[in-house]
Amino acid sequence: MPDKELRLQRAGMRTSRPVMLAIAGDSAAGKTTLTKGLVQALGKERVSAVCVDDYHRYDREERKGLPFTPLHPDCNYMEIMAQHLQLLATGQPILKPVYDHSSGQLVRPELVEPREFVIIEGLLPLHNKLLRACFDVAVYLDPPEDVRIGWKLARDTSKRGYSEEQVRAELARREPESAEHIRTQKPHADIVVRFAPIAGRDSPGTPLSAELLLRPTIRHPDLSAALSSSHHSPMHLKMLRDEDGRPVDALHIHGYVDRPDTAALEEAIWEELDLHMPLPSDLGDTGSGVRSEPLAITQLLLLRHMLMAA
Amino acid sequence: MPDKELRLQRAGMRTSRPVMLAIAGDSAAGKTTLTKGLVQALGKERVSAVCVDDYHRYDREERKGLPFTPLHPDCNYMEIMAQHLQLLATGQPILKPVYDHSSGQLVRPELVEPREFVIIEGLLPLHNKLLRACFDVAVYLDPPEDVRIGWKLARDTSKRGYSEEQVRAELARREPESAEHIRTQKPHADIVVRFAPIAGRDSPGTPLSAELLLRPTIRHPDLSAALSSSHHSPMHLKMLRDEDGRPVDALHIHGYVDRPDTAALEEAIWEELDLHMPLPSDLGDTGSGVRSEPLAITQLLLLRHMLMAA
């Protein structure tokens, strides 16, 4: 059998490549809520959503004897994760490992075929260069720790059967690895999203405000005409210095902003899209029944980037 | 994040590529016995042996409602199998699915990292072009059906807990798919190996004879000087017409040949190898305790091809 090299190359050739979006962040940072609205707006049949927290090297029993938590790269098949993201990015299917969060066991893998859009969410999707190379747009979710802890307590005590003490002990145990491996992904995102209350401004029930760092690593829409730069406006765009000292745009949407007020901003985000797709109207669902304008705008901006990349 | 294309290409670059050997054949055709001697001769630390019968799409329970047996390509993740072979062939690790033959369930996948030599054995490794493109040397094991049925009965009733009736019923059920999907791989092998008794020539306990079709798709050693072409010699080399009418060499080693008689043939197979590796002496183990010269010569020839490709 001659020409193995050529045959291998030919065999690997595919043409249609999906748009790849990363949503990275710590446990209970809001990844699933953000993803849900995107899937709904694009349509389930156009999106493959994959959680990369399934690439555990060890099951719960095996981890008991090990010196690290599931947040640690050594606790995960990072090389296989990168390989699978590369395969998806080049339009190929994968047989994805599956970690059963209820039993703590590694179970039968599942076939994932990339659709037009692939959303990869999880703890470590931006952890190294090989992983980051796969994405068209990379998002890091960065809520203040007290907000995240509140979300984690609410979820893990209601849906995962843990006590508050157990959740707090696990958070403490994970903190050093969170600092070292999760939060260090933040500088590698194109967009950093921070949902947070604004001290002294929020009445009970007000959705959280959003601050979005729009880094120049991808081309963002020009929002300067649609928005004031005044702190007093419920939505504003300000230039800041990023953590590395470089200039960056920061988009603020306060939680109390009303829907009609966001129309101009929505138009500014959407107008460049030469599509017959109307502006999606069902964004901003936090799961609480109240529409969050900050979440809706965040999702709209991500949709824009995904559609522009397509 | 610009230059996604370039970054993906770079991420996929690796240099060291293993030698890939395929051993295809029906259930109980002798694949594992052949593989064992190769692994032993090369050394476990230099070989990754992978069985591709683990790429089942359905577990035993799910198959009950389906119109095909595990031999059918539709019953297997053929595209993932090809992808994984391509990854191994380019020196990359895979997370291989695992089918538990005792429980009939699909379980936790396992990491396989390609060593210097990769031996892929199973029912369907030569089933399509993408698969075949991955191999340096491809072997098809082709014992006469009565020999194979004897082997299958012996193994499945002793080691797998089935009754003779169950094994015969399963063989009957599989026969149409065996004809359509397994035996059709034979024309795609570089070497076809047939272990069989010779009518009227074998006393009880004589190892089976081997007939090896040496197709010109790879460069075989020149054995014509070391061997007679007479049918009456216990080892001979004859030109035949292959099933497609093309000329092909057929190497016969009779089961009753003595070890000293094979020395010249062994030298002819081995001499071109400019290695400091001595001729391996522990080949030909059929598991019965009796050394089989035909098996030993077959393994030696395959070793030669693997070492030449390295």
Contacts between the chains, C-beta under 8 A, distances in Angstrom:
chain1	res1	chain2	res2	distance
A	1	B	132	6.8
A	1	B	133	7.9
A	1	B	135	6.3
A	1	B	136	7.2
A	1	B	137	7.9
A	1	B	138	6.6
A	1	B	190	6.6
A	1	B	217	5.6
A	1	B	218	6.7
A	2	B	217	7.9
A	4	B	89	7.5
A	4	B	133	6.9
A	4	B	134	7.7
A	4	B	135	7.8
A	4	B	136	6.5
A	7	B	129	8.0
A	7	B	133	3.7
A	8	B	86	6.1
A	8	B	89	6.1
A	8	B	90	6.6
A	8	B	133	5.8
A	8	B	134	7.0
A	10	B	133	7.5
A	11	B	82	7.1
A	11	B	86	6.1
A	11	B	129	7.5
A	11	B	130	4.8
A	11	B	133	5.0
A	11	B	134	8.0
A	12	B	86	6.4
A	59	B	108	7.6
A	77	B	95	6.2
A	77	B	111	6.7
A	79	B	93	6.1
A	80	B	93	6.6
A	80	B	94	7.6
A	80	B	95	4.7
A	80	B	111	7.2
A	82	B	11	7.1
A	83	B	87	6.9
A	83	B	92	6.4
A	83	B	93	7.6
A	83	B	94	8.0
A	86	B	8	6.1
A	86	B	11	6.0
A	86	B	12	6.5
A	87	B	83	7.0
A	89	B	4	7.5
A	89	B	8	6.1
A	90	B	8	6.6
A	92	B	83	6.4
A	93	B	79	6.1
A	93	B	80	6.7
A	93	B	83	7.6
A	94	B	80	7.6
A	95	B	77	6.2
A	95	B	80	4.7
A	95	B	95	7.4
A	95	B	97	5.9
A	95	B	109	7.4
A	97	B	95	5.9
A	97	B	108	7.8
A	97	B	109	5.6
A	105	B	108	7.4
A	106	B	108	4.0
A	106	B	109	7.6
A	107	B	107	7.3
A	107	B	108	6.5
A	108	B	59	7.6
A	108	B	97	7.9
A	108	B	105	7.4
A	108	B	106	4.0
A	108	B	107	6.6
A	108	B	108	7.9
A	109	B	95	7.4
A	109	B	97	5.6
A	109	B	106	7.6
A	109	B	109	5.2
A	111	B	77	6.7
A	111	B	80	7.2
A	129	B	7	7.9
A	129	B	11	7.6
A	130	B	11	4.8
A	132	B	1	6.9
A	133	B	1	7.9
A	133	B	4	6.9
A	133	B	7	3.7
A	133	B	8	5.8
A	133	B	10	7.6
A	133	B	11	5.0
A	134	B	4	7.7
A	134	B	8	7.0
A	134	B	11	8.0
A	135	B	1	6.3
A	135	B	4	7.8
A	136	B	1	7.1
A	136	B	4	6.5
A	137	B	1	7.8
A	138	B	1	6.6
A	190	B	1	6.5
A	217	B	1	5.6
A	217	B	2	8.0
A	218	B	1	6.7
